[in-house]
Amino acid sequence: MASRLEALTRQFRAEKDRQKRDMLRFQIQGEVTRVLAASVDRYSDCLDQIVDTVAAIMGAARVSLMVRKKSFLDMASSVGIPKDVLEKRTLVRIGQGIAGKVAETGEPVITGDLTRDEDFAQDAQGGDQYKSNAFLCLPLKFENDVVGVINVSNPVEGKSFKMADFNFLKKTADLIGVMLHKSMQFETLRQKSGAQGRVSLPGAPEVVVPRGV
């Protein structure tokens, strides 16, 4: 059975009326919040849904979400990136490429036409085969800590993303940042707990950690 988020995303894709799409976008934002809040101990289970929803809402051909792991960003979920590219490159060093620079500085990168931007033309995921006529890379942050990035490129219609789409992405990125931070806290506590025990996070319900997980 499809989740409510998946159902709302399908409705948004099919809906043509602007006002109804705005209402659906608002509903989807609330459902994204609920899904992320419920996934603090298993965030990888919900990221594919979130990335697919972002692609639908923003009308983007390519979306990728990368999680910080020490000195690297690791690809956690994506839409529209060819399998052969993912097999060759899933790790990006902090400070290198667009995503790495955003992770290092905590500042977003927004360009209307990546192919015309000399600073970033060679940095797109996948190299020369990635020709993006619009590109957004936002940090996923908790307070001042960058825990990942989300990349969105190639609007299916038009040459740029709309402000409503950007606002949706910014709110979603903020939510994901908080969820990833809590997930990392949970994983650290779970590793320390070792055998069966109880792990609780600030702002999250107490979670029972079964033996051997």
Short mmCIF file of the C-alpha atoms (twelve columns), coordinates in Angstrom:
data_MODEL
# 
_entry.id   MODEL 
# 
loop_
_atom_site.group_PDB 
_atom_site.id 
_atom_site.type_symbol 
_atom_site.label_atom_id 
_atom_site.label_alt_id 
_atom_site.label_comp_id 
_atom_site.label_asym_id 
_atom_site.label_seq_id 
_atom_site.Cartn_x 
_atom_site.Cartn_y 
_atom_site.Cartn_z 
_atom_site.pdbx_PDB_model_num 
ATOM 1   C CA . MET A 1   0.000  0.000  0.000   1 
ATOM 2   C CA . ALA A 2   1.333  3.408  -0.971  1 
ATOM 3   C CA . SER A 3   2.116  5.823  1.847   1 
ATOM 4   C CA . ARG A 4   0.180  9.062  2.250   1 
ATOM 5   C CA . LEU A 5   3.234  11.005 1.062   1 
ATOM 6   C CA . GLU A 6   3.434  8.904  -2.099  1 
ATOM 7   C CA . ALA A 7   -0.305 9.364  -2.712  1 
ATOM 8   C CA . LEU A 8   -0.110 13.137 -2.266  1 
ATOM 9   C CA . THR A 9   2.920  13.295 -4.562  1 
ATOM 10  C CA . ARG A 10  1.015  11.429 -7.294  1 
ATOM 11  C CA . GLN A 11  -1.915 13.823 -6.896  1 
ATOM 12  C CA . PHE A 12  0.421  16.793 -7.226  1 
ATOM 13  C CA . ARG A 13  1.950  15.387 -10.416 1 
ATOM 14  C CA . ALA A 14  -1.496 14.869 -11.959 1 
ATOM 15  C CA . GLU A 15  -3.089 18.127 -10.806 1 
ATOM 16  C CA . LYS A 16  -3.155 21.014 -13.305 1 
ATOM 17  C CA . ASP A 17  -5.051 23.643 -11.324 1 
ATOM 18  C CA . ARG A 18  -2.628 26.084 -9.714  1 
ATOM 19  C CA . GLN A 19  -4.651 26.692 -6.547  1 
ATOM 20  C CA . LYS A 20  -5.132 22.975 -5.949  1 
ATOM 21  C CA . ARG A 21  -1.420 22.405 -6.495  1 
ATOM 22  C CA . ASP A 22  -0.652 25.081 -3.894  1 
ATOM 23  C CA . MET A 23  -2.971 23.320 -1.435  1 
ATOM 24  C CA . LEU A 24  -1.334 19.979 -2.168  1 
ATOM 25  C CA . ARG A 25  2.126  21.502 -1.710  1 
ATOM 26  C CA . PHE A 26  1.074  22.679 1.753   1 
ATOM 27  C CA . GLN A 27  -0.295 19.217 2.618   1 
ATOM 28  C CA . ILE A 28  2.860  17.562 1.333   1 
ATOM 29  C CA . GLN A 29  5.074  19.820 3.439   1 
ATOM 30  C CA . GLY A 30  3.151  18.739 6.518   1 
ATOM 31  C CA . GLU A 31  3.421  15.080 5.564   1 
ATOM 32  C CA . VAL A 32  7.166  15.436 4.945   1 
ATOM 33  C CA . THR A 33  7.449  16.813 8.478   1 
ATOM 34  C CA . ARG A 34  5.506  13.837 9.885   1 
ATOM 35  C CA . VAL A 35  7.512  11.249 7.908   1 
ATOM 36  C CA . LEU A 36  10.861 12.705 8.959   1 
ATOM 37  C CA . ALA A 37  9.827  12.964 12.611  1 
ATOM 38  C CA . ALA A 38  8.823  9.296  12.570  1 
ATOM 39  C CA . SER A 39  12.057 8.148  10.905  1 
ATOM 40  C CA . VAL A 40  14.730 9.378  13.285  1 
ATOM 41  C CA . ASP A 41  15.934 5.832  14.014  1 
ATOM 42  C CA . ARG A 42  15.779 4.644  10.397  1 
ATOM 43  C CA . TYR A 43  16.230 7.715  8.203   1 
ATOM 44  C CA . SER A 44  17.419 5.742  5.166   1 
ATOM 45  C CA . ASP A 45  13.945 4.204  4.898   1 
ATOM 46  C CA . CYS A 46  12.297 7.540  4.083   1 
ATOM 47  C CA . LEU A 47  14.889 9.348  1.970   1 
ATOM 48  C CA . ASP A 48  13.804 7.820  -1.349  1 
ATOM 49  C CA . GLN A 49  10.255 9.065  -0.731  1 
ATOM 50  C CA . ILE A 50  11.493 12.528 0.209   1 
ATOM 51  C CA . VAL A 51  13.773 12.821 -2.827  1 
ATOM 52  C CA . ASP A 52  11.003 11.640 -5.169  1 
ATOM 53  C CA . THR A 53  8.634  14.189 -3.630  1 
ATOM 54  C CA . VAL A 54  11.171 17.010 -4.060  1 
ATOM 55  C CA . ALA A 55  11.600 16.061 -7.728  1 
ATOM 56  C CA . ALA A 56  7.823  16.119 -8.245  1 
ATOM 57  C CA . ILE A 57  7.153  19.382 -6.401  1 
ATOM 58  C CA . MET A 58  10.013 21.228 -8.093  1 
ATOM 59  C CA . GLY A 59  9.536  19.631 -11.505 1 
ATOM 60  C CA . ALA A 60  13.202 18.625 -11.483 1 
ATOM 61  C CA . ALA A 61  14.785 15.935 -13.618 1 
ATOM 62  C CA . ARG A 62  17.621 15.336 -11.144 1 
ATOM 63  C CA . VAL A 63  17.688 15.365 -7.353  1 
ATOM 64  C CA . SER A 64  20.307 13.885 -5.066  1 
ATOM 65  C CA . LEU A 65  20.732 13.845 -1.309  1 
ATOM 66  C CA . MET A 66  24.157 13.340 0.225   1 
ATOM 67  C CA . VAL A 67  24.924 12.625 3.879   1 
ATOM 68  C CA . ARG A 68  28.125 13.740 5.558   1 
ATOM 69  C CA . LYS A 69  30.406 10.961 6.795   1 
ATOM 70  C CA . LYS A 70  33.532 12.440 8.352   1 
ATOM 71  C CA . SER A 71  35.515 14.087 5.499   1 
ATOM 72  C CA . PHE A 72  33.176 12.957 2.717   1 
ATOM 73  C CA . LEU A 73  29.646 13.255 1.414   1 
ATOM 74  C CA . ASP A 74  28.022 9.931  0.599   1 
ATOM 75  C CA . MET A 75  25.130 9.584  -1.852  1 
ATOM 76  C CA . ALA A 76  22.108 8.468  0.174   1 
ATOM 77  C CA . SER A 77  19.330 8.799  -2.417  1 
ATOM 78  C CA . SER A 78  18.816 10.163 -5.919  1 
ATOM 79  C CA . VAL A 79  16.404 10.589 -8.822  1 
ATOM 80  C CA . GLY A 80  17.499 10.945 -12.438 1 
ATOM 81  C CA . ILE A 81  21.190 10.112 -12.005 1 
ATOM 82  C CA . PRO A 82  22.230 7.208  -14.254 1 
ATOM 83  C CA . LYS A 83  23.224 3.980  -12.542 1 
ATOM 84  C CA . ASP A 84  26.643 3.911  -14.202 1 
ATOM 85  C CA . VAL A 85  27.431 7.369  -12.789 1 
ATOM 86  C CA . LEU A 86  26.393 6.292  -9.293  1 
ATOM 87  C CA . GLU A 87  28.552 3.181  -9.544  1 
ATOM 88  C CA . LYS A 88  31.600 5.293  -10.372 1 
ATOM 89  C CA . ARG A 89  31.089 8.150  -7.936  1 
ATOM 90  C CA . THR A 90  29.086 8.160  -4.721  1 
ATOM 91  C CA . LEU A 91  31.626 9.872  -2.451  1 
ATOM 92  C CA . VAL A 92  32.600 13.548 -2.640  1 
ATOM 93  C CA . ARG A 93  35.360 14.988 -0.457  1 
ATOM 94  C CA . ILE A 94  34.354 17.955 1.694   1 
ATOM 95  C CA . GLY A 95  35.577 21.111 -0.052  1 
ATOM 96  C CA . GLN A 96  35.640 19.631 -3.558  1 
ATOM 97  C CA . GLY A 97  33.021 20.177 -6.239  1 
ATOM 98  C CA . ILE A 98  29.793 22.094 -5.716  1 
ATOM 99  C CA . ALA A 99  28.386 19.778 -3.073  1 
ATOM 100 C CA . GLY A 100 31.690 19.589 -1.217  1 
ATOM 101 C CA . LYS A 101 32.028 23.377 -1.137  1 
ATOM 102 C CA . VAL A 102 28.473 23.801 0.151   1 
ATOM 103 C CA . ALA A 103 29.173 21.224 2.870   1 
ATOM 104 C CA . GLU A 104 32.365 23.067 3.802   1 
ATOM 105 C CA . THR A 105 30.939 26.598 3.896   1 
ATOM 106 C CA . GLY A 106 27.331 25.922 4.853   1 
ATOM 107 C CA . GLU A 107 26.268 28.371 2.140   1 
ATOM 108 C CA . PRO A 108 23.902 27.381 -0.704  1 
ATOM 109 C CA . VAL A 109 24.851 27.528 -4.372  1 
ATOM 110 C CA . ILE A 110 22.183 28.764 -6.779  1 
ATOM 111 C CA . THR A 111 22.828 29.219 -10.488 1 
ATOM 112 C CA . GLY A 112 20.426 29.779 -13.350 1 
ATOM 113 C CA . ASP A 113 22.547 27.997 -15.932 1 
ATOM 114 C CA . LEU A 114 25.306 25.682 -14.778 1 
ATOM 115 C CA . THR A 115 26.639 25.227 -18.317 1 
ATOM 116 C CA . ARG A 116 27.406 28.958 -18.518 1 
ATOM 117 C CA . ASP A 117 28.966 29.228 -15.076 1 
ATOM 118 C CA . GLU A 118 32.725 28.820 -15.521 1 
ATOM 119 C CA . ASP A 119 33.318 28.259 -11.802 1 
ATOM 120 C CA . PHE A 120 30.999 25.281 -11.635 1 
ATOM 121 C CA . ALA A 121 30.679 23.927 -15.179 1 
ATOM 122 C CA . GLN A 122 33.074 21.041 -14.527 1 
ATOM 123 C CA . ASP A 123 31.894 20.312 -10.987 1 
ATOM 124 C CA . ALA A 124 28.416 18.944 -11.721 1 
ATOM 125 C CA . GLN A 125 27.750 15.387 -10.626 1 
ATOM 126 C CA . GLY A 126 28.782 13.185 -13.533 1 
ATOM 127 C CA . GLY A 127 31.073 15.693 -15.248 1 
ATOM 128 C CA . ASP A 128 30.506 16.833 -18.813 1 
ATOM 129 C CA . GLN A 129 27.451 14.628 -19.378 1 
ATOM 130 C CA . TYR A 130 25.558 16.688 -16.762 1 
ATOM 131 C CA . LYS A 131 24.326 19.800 -18.524 1 
ATOM 132 C CA . SER A 132 22.116 21.680 -16.079 1 
ATOM 133 C CA . ASN A 133 20.220 24.774 -17.102 1 
ATOM 134 C CA . ALA A 134 19.440 25.461 -13.439 1 
ATOM 135 C CA . PHE A 135 21.104 24.133 -10.307 1 
ATOM 136 C CA . LEU A 136 20.443 24.417 -6.574  1 
ATOM 137 C CA . CYS A 137 22.615 22.948 -3.833  1 
ATOM 138 C CA . LEU A 138 21.462 23.569 -0.263  1 
ATOM 139 C CA . PRO A 139 23.173 22.490 2.954   1 
ATOM 140 C CA . LEU A 140 21.340 20.206 5.357   1 
ATOM 141 C CA . LYS A 141 22.102 21.800 8.707   1 
ATOM 142 C CA . PHE A 142 21.427 21.488 12.385  1 
ATOM 143 C CA . GLU A 143 22.262 24.841 13.935  1 
ATOM 144 C CA . ASN A 144 25.790 25.484 12.537  1 
ATOM 145 C CA . ASP A 145 26.653 21.884 11.693  1 
ATOM 146 C CA . VAL A 146 26.319 20.721 8.081   1 
ATOM 147 C CA . VAL A 147 25.187 17.079 8.033   1 
ATOM 148 C CA . GLY A 148 24.631 16.786 4.282   1 
ATOM 149 C CA . VAL A 149 23.499 18.541 1.118   1 
ATOM 150 C CA . ILE A 150 20.630 18.292 -1.346  1 
ATOM 151 C CA . ASN A 151 21.154 18.979 -5.067  1 
ATOM 152 C CA . VAL A 152 18.330 19.833 -7.483  1 
ATOM 153 C CA . SER A 153 18.859 20.490 -11.185 1 
ATOM 154 C CA . ASN A 154 17.269 20.599 -14.622 1 
ATOM 155 C CA . PRO A 155 13.682 21.877 -14.322 1 
ATOM 156 C CA . VAL A 156 11.505 19.826 -16.660 1 
ATOM 157 C CA . GLU A 157 9.631  22.953 -17.767 1 
ATOM 158 C CA . GLY A 158 11.284 26.321 -18.261 1 
ATOM 159 C CA . LYS A 159 14.838 27.369 -17.512 1 
ATOM 160 C CA . SER A 160 14.627 28.097 -13.799 1 
ATOM 161 C CA . PHE A 161 12.902 27.076 -10.595 1 
ATOM 162 C CA . LYS A 162 10.055 29.122 -9.134  1 
ATOM 163 C CA . MET A 163 10.294 30.887 -5.782  1 
ATOM 164 C CA . ALA A 164 7.540  28.660 -4.353  1 
ATOM 165 C CA . ASP A 165 9.624  25.641 -5.322  1 
ATOM 166 C CA . PHE A 166 12.735 27.079 -3.706  1 
ATOM 167 C CA . ASN A 167 10.821 27.866 -0.501  1 
ATOM 168 C CA . PHE A 168 9.578  24.264 -0.410  1 
ATOM 169 C CA . LEU A 169 13.130 22.982 -0.857  1 
ATOM 170 C CA . LYS A 170 14.505 25.284 1.846   1 
ATOM 171 C CA . LYS A 171 11.900 24.165 4.391   1 
ATOM 172 C CA . THR A 172 12.447 20.528 3.464   1 
ATOM 173 C CA . ALA A 173 16.238 20.897 3.731   1 
ATOM 174 C CA . ASP A 174 15.849 22.415 7.209   1 
ATOM 175 C CA . LEU A 175 13.671 19.481 8.308   1 
ATOM 176 C CA . ILE A 176 16.048 16.892 6.873   1 
ATOM 177 C CA . GLY A 177 18.989 18.549 8.610   1 
ATOM 178 C CA . VAL A 178 17.328 18.232 12.023  1 
ATOM 179 C CA . MET A 179 16.303 14.627 11.332  1 
ATOM 180 C CA . LEU A 180 19.792 13.607 10.186  1 
ATOM 181 C CA . HIS A 181 21.360 15.203 13.255  1 
ATOM 182 C CA . LYS A 182 19.032 13.292 15.571  1 
ATOM 183 C CA . SER A 183 19.617 10.100 13.584  1 
ATOM 184 C CA . MET A 184 23.369 10.468 14.031  1 
ATOM 185 C CA . GLN A 185 22.849 11.015 17.752  1 
ATOM 186 C CA . PHE A 186 20.706 7.897  17.875  1 
ATOM 187 C CA . GLU A 187 23.304 5.819  16.049  1 
ATOM 188 C CA . THR A 188 26.060 6.996  18.399  1 
ATOM 189 C CA . LEU A 189 23.975 6.162  21.464  1 
ATOM 190 C CA . ARG A 190 22.981 2.801  20.011  1 
ATOM 191 C CA . GLN A 191 26.604 1.870  19.409  1 
ATOM 192 C CA . LYS A 192 27.486 2.861  22.965  1 
ATOM 193 C CA . SER A 193 24.554 0.940  24.406  1 
ATOM 194 C CA . GLY A 194 25.763 -2.319 22.839  1 
ATOM 195 C CA . ALA A 195 23.355 -4.918 24.168  1 
ATOM 196 C CA . GLN A 196 19.648 -4.383 24.595  1 
ATOM 197 C CA . GLY A 197 18.837 -1.111 26.223  1 
ATOM 198 C CA . ARG A 198 16.816 2.048  25.919  1 
ATOM 199 C CA . VAL A 199 17.959 4.989  23.864  1 
ATOM 200 C CA . SER A 200 16.251 8.372  23.976  1 
ATOM 201 C CA . LEU A 201 16.951 11.525 22.023  1 
ATOM 202 C CA . PRO A 202 16.098 15.143 22.823  1 
ATOM 203 C CA . GLY A 203 12.687 15.855 21.323  1 
ATOM 204 C CA . ALA A 204 12.147 12.229 20.303  1 
ATOM 205 C CA . PRO A 205 10.324 9.336  21.970  1 
ATOM 206 C CA . GLU A 206 12.304 6.728  23.840  1 
ATOM 207 C CA . VAL A 207 13.343 3.905  21.529  1 
ATOM 208 C CA . VAL A 208 13.977 0.309  22.503  1 
ATOM 209 C CA . VAL A 209 17.119 -1.065 20.883  1 
ATOM 210 C CA . PRO A 210 16.854 -4.848 20.413  1 
ATOM 211 C CA . ARG A 211 19.864 -7.051 21.015  1 
ATOM 212 C CA . GLY A 212 22.022 -7.651 17.954  1 
ATOM 213 C CA . VAL A 213 20.706 -4.719 15.901  1 
# 
